[in-house]
Amino acid sequence: MHPICLRLYVTGQTPSAERAIATLEELRKDFDGRISVEVIDVLDDPVAALSDDVYATPTVFRIAPAPVRRLFGDLSRKETLILGLGLA
């Protein structure tokens, strides 16, 4: 199976950002480490957010395997992430 690369955009240390990070960490464990997660705080790197057309946070992208998929909003449910990012 191909490695899965995710990119998560958050804004600071908000409760929704912390929930999204925790949920993605759970997913990483569930997939036996086949998922890599890059977390980008738009307060630290606004140019990255603009280049990926991120206008709301938290937003997560499945970068690989193609095609790119994106979800935003409440990212606290693993089931939503699995279905929305096409990980099933």
C-alpha positions as CSV (number, residue, x, y, z in Angstrom):
1,M,0.0,0.0,0.0
2,H,1.2,3.5,-0.9
3,P,2.2,5.9,1.9
4,I,-0.5,8.5,2.7
5,C,0.7,12.1,3.1
6,L,-1.6,14.6,4.8
7,R,-1.2,18.3,5.4
8,L,-3.1,20.0,8.2
9,Y,-3.6,23.7,8.4
10,V,-4.5,25.2,11.8
11,T,-4.6,28.7,13.3
12,G,-2.8,28.7,16.6
13,Q,-3.5,26.4,19.6
14,T,-7.3,26.5,19.5
15,P,-9.4,23.7,20.8
16,S,-10.5,22.8,17.2
17,A,-6.8,22.7,16.1
18,E,-5.9,20.5,19.1
19,R,-8.8,18.1,18.3
20,A,-7.8,17.9,14.7
21,I,-4.2,17.1,15.6
22,A,-5.2,14.5,18.1
23,T,-7.6,12.8,15.6
24,L,-4.9,12.7,12.9
25,E,-2.5,11.2,15.4
26,E,-5.0,8.5,16.2
27,L,-5.4,7.8,12.5
28,R,-1.7,7.6,12.1
29,K,-1.6,4.9,14.8
30,D,-4.6,3.0,13.3
31,F,-2.8,2.9,9.9
32,D,0.4,1.5,11.5
33,G,2.5,4.7,10.7
34,R,1.7,4.6,6.9
35,I,0.3,8.1,7.3
36,S,2.5,11.1,7.6
37,V,1.1,14.4,8.8
38,E,2.5,17.8,8.3
39,V,1.0,20.5,10.5
40,I,1.2,24.1,9.3
41,D,0.1,27.0,11.6
42,V,-1.2,29.7,9.3
43,L,-0.1,32.3,11.9
44,D,3.5,31.1,11.3
45,D,3.3,30.5,7.6
46,P,0.4,32.4,5.9
47,V,2.1,32.1,2.5
48,A,1.7,28.3,2.5
49,A,-2.0,28.7,3.4
50,L,-2.5,31.1,0.5
51,S,-0.7,28.9,-2.0
52,D,-3.0,26.0,-1.0
53,D,-6.1,28.2,-1.1
54,V,-6.8,27.7,2.6
55,Y,-9.5,30.1,3.8
56,A,-10.8,28.3,6.8
57,T,-9.1,26.2,9.5
58,P,-8.7,23.5,10.4
59,T,-8.3,22.2,6.9
60,V,-6.6,18.9,6.0
61,F,-5.4,17.8,2.6
62,R,-4.6,14.3,1.4
63,I,-1.6,15.1,-0.7
64,A,-0.7,11.6,-1.7
65,P,-1.8,9.3,-3.2
66,A,-3.4,11.4,-5.9
67,P,-5.9,12.9,-6.4
68,V,-5.6,15.6,-3.7
69,R,-8.6,15.8,-1.4
70,R,-9.5,18.4,1.1
71,L,-11.7,18.6,4.2
72,F,-12.3,21.6,6.6
73,G,-14.3,22.3,9.7
74,D,-14.8,19.9,12.5
75,L,-12.0,17.2,12.1
76,S,-12.6,15.4,15.4
77,R,-14.2,12.3,14.0
78,K,-12.0,9.6,12.5
79,E,-14.8,8.2,10.4
80,T,-15.4,11.5,8.7
81,L,-11.7,11.8,7.9
82,I,-11.4,8.3,6.6
83,L,-14.4,8.7,4.3
84,G,-13.8,12.3,3.2
85,L,-10.1,11.8,2.5
86,G,-10.7,8.4,0.7
87,L,-8.7,6.4,3.1
88,A,-11.1,3.4,3.4
